[in-house]
């Protein structure tokens, strides 16, 4: 495997604008959350440089939209193949800048790469329809066309998959893009831009702007009437602000926002499967995922046994730097994340929850927090209402199905819900009754490039992935021709 030093030397540190790598007058540091040390300094874009990136996307839009779908498809497929060749490098880079265990980073390369392959296939399947109108007076043509230049804002927790999940459908549809990766984990996106360059992507189709001036740079791009679409993944609060700003130019928007996922375990559940699902749904990515289970709603008859089994698994988890063998729990992204986890755990305890294991920050280098299990979490604890984004498994008991559903639906979020039961009829009721855009029925991990990802209520708008994903980047046009 390539050394950390050699890999970092290969990662571009400038802005990618109009197919050229450009230095900026200022830089900022990207740090390793497991050590707190600087990995590399990268370009800190100004408002003018953000606008230049949009200029490049606008200039390339007409030609890219006219590029044959098969050509766009082949570029995406070549990018997929290159990613498989460089998977070890991408995995290591994600572990360095985000902290997740190397095994999980490898999983993200697989998952993120699938969006390139999936949308390479969808690029040639954009379809319309043709037919006589009901009156017989004319023929209707319904066609699909690229939205136009897009602004894509990606989060820090899945730096590869969130980039490919947005960029791939945009390119497949014939749209050019400006991408602003999170300043905490921008290196993977920069390295991905280099991969797209190597795959033969024309200049200006993808532009990458790294910056700590997030507000001013984003505002200038959103305020530009040439922009046609905004896609954002991140917190609900920031998403609400971006939706308001996008209203001025009536932008198409896709919003994948916060989650507060319930994980319901019924009395008839296969507890072995439920425990496996719980570990996967909670501790994947160190709990730093919008799909992470946040509230474990467990039937009172099996709550103690469920808690015992998950605690046994949690106490055996190895904590450390993600590059070390056997590590399951890496660092949280920064000290603020540690402080938030600690605050929510302490609040739950103060409200009557029992701390079974963990519950403390780990002293020393890096931003580590112990994997934690709590039981008897009351409904008035903050952790019930607030997404924790950390390795904390909080259990609350229930007695009836109606009570479980009420607890699950009793928050403003609706991204994903999990339910474990052997009762097929009950499972179908959960699909109908749970207010979420996605359901894991007897499954703790459900994300797939071929499936539509997204939520309801304050968890967002639109869908990414699946057949639905490319349509977020297409406009429908109706044409009438006389019969």
RARALIN-V17842 format. One record per pair of residues at least 12 apart in sequence whose ideal C-beta (glycine too) atoms are under 6 Angstrom apart, sorted by the first residue. I is the first residue (numbers start at 1). J is the second residue. D is the distance in whole Angstrom. If there is no record, write none. Layout:
BEGIN
i;j;d
I;J;D
I;J;D
END
This chain:
BEGIN
i;j;d
1;88;5
2;89;6
7;89;6
7;92;6
8;40;5
11;187;5
11;190;6
11;191;5
12;190;5
12;194;6
13;42;4
14;43;5
15;43;5
15;45;6
15;49;6
15;209;6
16;193;5
16;207;6
16;208;4
17;52;5
17;53;5
17;56;5
17;207;5
18;56;4
18;203;6
18;204;5
19;203;3
19;204;6
24;43;4
24;44;6
24;45;6
26;44;4
27;41;4
27;44;6
28;44;5
28;212;5
29;41;6
30;97;6
30;187;6
32;96;6
33;99;4
33;331;4
33;333;6
33;367;5
34;99;5
34;321;4
34;331;5
34;366;4
35;365;5
35;366;6
36;365;6
39;96;6
42;210;5
43;210;6
44;211;6
44;212;5
45;209;5
45;211;4
45;217;6
47;216;5
47;217;6
47;220;5
50;209;5
50;217;4
50;220;6
50;221;5
51;220;6
53;178;5
53;207;4
53;209;5
54;178;5
54;221;5
54;224;6
56;204;4
56;207;5
57;149;4
57;176;4
57;178;5
57;207;6
58;149;5
58;226;5
59;204;6
60;176;5
60;204;3
60;205;5
61;148;6
61;149;5
61;176;5
64;174;6
64;176;5
64;205;5
65;146;5
65;174;4
69;123;5
69;124;5
70;124;6
72;123;5
72;172;6
73;120;5
73;123;4
73;124;5
75;199;6
75;200;6
75;201;6
76;116;5
76;119;6
76;120;4
77;120;4
78;199;4
79;116;5
79;196;6
79;199;4
80;113;6
80;116;4
80;117;4
82;195;5
82;199;6
83;113;5
87;109;4
90;109;5
90;160;6
91;105;4
91;106;5
91;109;5
93;187;6
93;188;5
93;191;6
94;159;6
94;188;5
95;322;4
95;323;6
97;185;5
97;187;5
98;185;5
99;322;5
99;330;4
99;331;4
100;285;6
100;322;5
100;330;5
101;322;5
101;327;5
101;330;5
102;322;6
102;323;6
108;160;5
108;161;5
111;161;5
112;160;4
112;161;4
112;164;4
114;449;4
115;164;4
115;165;5
115;168;4
115;449;5
116;164;6
116;168;5
118;449;4
118;450;6
119;168;4
119;169;5
119;172;4
122;172;5
122;470;5
123;172;4
126;144;5
128;142;5
128;143;4
128;144;6
129;142;5
137;483;6
138;480;5
138;481;6
138;482;5
138;483;5
139;481;5
141;479;4
142;478;6
143;477;5
144;474;4
145;475;5
145;477;6
146;173;5
146;174;4
146;175;5
147;175;6
147;228;5
147;229;5
147;252;6
147;473;5
147;475;6
148;228;3
149;176;5
149;227;6
149;228;6
150;170;5
150;175;5
150;177;5
150;229;4
151;178;5
151;221;5
151;227;6
151;230;5
152;166;4
152;177;5
152;179;5
152;231;5
153;180;5
153;232;5
154;181;5
155;182;5
155;233;5
155;234;5
156;182;4
156;184;4
156;185;4
157;288;5
159;185;4
159;188;4
160;188;5
162;233;5
163;189;5
163;192;6
165;464;5
166;231;5
169;469;5
169;470;5
169;473;5
170;473;5
172;470;6
173;470;5
173;473;4
173;474;5
175;473;5
176;205;5
177;206;6
178;207;5
179;208;5
180;209;5
183;212;5
184;333;6
186;210;5
193;208;5
222;245;5
225;249;6
229;251;6
229;252;4
230;246;5
230;251;5
230;253;5
231;254;4
232;255;6
233;256;4
235;258;6
236;257;4
236;258;4
236;458;5
239;255;5
239;257;4
254;462;4
254;472;5
255;460;4
255;461;5
256;460;5
257;459;5
257;460;4
258;387;5
258;413;6
259;290;4
259;413;6
259;415;4
259;459;6
260;294;5
260;387;5
260;411;5
260;413;4
261;293;5
261;294;5
261;416;5
262;295;5
262;297;5
262;408;4
262;417;5
263;281;6
263;293;4
263;296;5
263;418;4
264;297;5
264;404;5
264;419;5
265;298;4
265;306;6
265;420;5
266;299;5
266;421;4
267;299;4
267;301;5
267;302;6
268;421;6
268;422;5
268;423;6
269;420;4
269;421;6
274;420;4
275;309;5
275;310;6
277;444;3
278;310;6
279;313;5
280;444;4
280;445;5
281;293;4
281;418;6
281;444;4
282;393;5
283;391;6
286;329;6
286;330;6
286;391;5
287;390;5
287;391;4
288;389;5
290;415;6
291;416;5
293;418;6
294;387;6
294;388;6
296;395;4
297;396;6
297;398;5
297;404;5
297;407;5
298;395;6
300;397;4
300;399;5
303;397;5
307;375;5
307;395;6
311;356;5
311;357;5
311;373;5
314;357;6
314;371;5
314;373;5
315;357;5
317;329;5
317;371;5
329;371;5
329;391;6
331;366;4
331;367;5
331;368;5
332;367;5
332;369;6
332;390;6
334;367;5
335;367;5
338;361;5
338;367;5
338;369;5
341;369;5
341;390;4
341;392;6
342;361;6
344;382;6
344;383;4
344;388;5
345;359;5
345;392;6
347;381;6
347;382;5
348;374;6
348;377;5
348;381;4
348;383;5
351;378;5
351;380;6
351;381;5
352;378;5
353;374;5
353;376;5
353;377;4
354;375;5
354;376;5
355;374;6
356;373;4
356;375;6
357;373;5
358;370;4
358;371;5
358;372;3
359;372;5
369;390;6
371;391;4
372;392;4
373;393;5
374;394;5
375;395;5
377;394;4
377;396;5
405;433;5
408;434;6
409;435;5
412;457;6
412;458;5
413;458;6
413;459;5
414;435;5
414;436;5
414;455;5
414;456;4
414;457;4
414;459;5
415;437;6
415;455;4
415;459;4
416;436;5
416;438;4
417;434;4
417;436;4
417;439;5
418;440;4
419;441;6
420;442;5
427;441;5
437;454;5
437;455;4
437;456;5
449;465;5
450;466;6
451;465;6
451;466;5
452;465;6
452;466;4
452;468;4
453;465;5
END
